[in-house]
Amino acid sequence: MYRFLILFLMLSLSCSEHKSETKMEVQKNKKVVIAHRGASGYLPEHTLLAKAMAYAMDADYLEQDIVLSKDNVPIVIHDIHLETVTDVALKFPERKRKDEKFYVIDFTFNELKQLNVSERFEPATNKAVFPKRFPTFTSTFKLHSLQEEIELIQGLNKSTGKNIGIYPEIKDPAFHQKEGKDISKIVLKILNNYGYKTKNDRCILQCFDADELKRIRKEFKSELFLVQLMEFKEEEKLEDIAIYANGIGPWYKQIIKGKDKNGNWLISDLVKKAHKYNLKVHAYTFRADQLDDFETFEELLKVALYDADIDGVFTDFPDLAVDFINKKD
Ligand code: CA
């Protein structure tokens, strides 16, 4: 009887293993939606509310840009300075540097918590960068740490049963180094503490700085999925990138190069080349309120995801991208 039980257990185990493998296979080729700074088309970027909204919209990953505070707390914020998304100029007018900017790294976590966050604006004029979005300087939004955001996402994963990932970006490691701080060391330790250790842990780590990504792979021996963010100059280096990274993050205009004289979209061979080196391609930034030459957001998504065959989009409008992919797949 006991033997039968063991046999049964082994059989059902191998069955479920097989099942999850097939599921993984399907998942592997699924187009992914990365909520760029959260659902930032609808709520001020990188606020916990923008993240909760993106989570509810079923994005596959929520993005975190990370900059260190004076007391080494990783803050989720896009720029290394504060005056484009907070009221720092009102609350701490004497704390700007000679270049008129207020640096995150000059403030403690407690000081940063005193600031109110707004929809992005031009500090010189106080005008909104995206006029159709959430009104500037309204309601109450706050900055938060990487740990607070991970706890929000992991908490929601527990309460909803979903498994939504994180997609942190190490911002300007050279600047941090110059200020005497090792941002990657601090961030990797936190990711590790929260269980993000390997490629299977629903965490993708991104950086523009190639030397830093190599250091993360070699010196810190990180086994995370690494994405090399790219500007035009790195296009020829895919073979080198494939040695330390698992994907690339180009601007979509490196892939879609306008139209030919017959009105067909011109698509570069960047995606094909990247796929040849087994690199995933997650392009930025897809905005329904910034279409450039495209008639509709759907057209932009179609050309990028299906004609050019990129693997994922960083978007301020995760609901629209999720809907579009669900209809297509
Ligand atoms: Ca970013």
Residues whose N, C-alpha, C, O or C-beta is under 5 A from the ligand:
A	BS01	CA	D65 E169
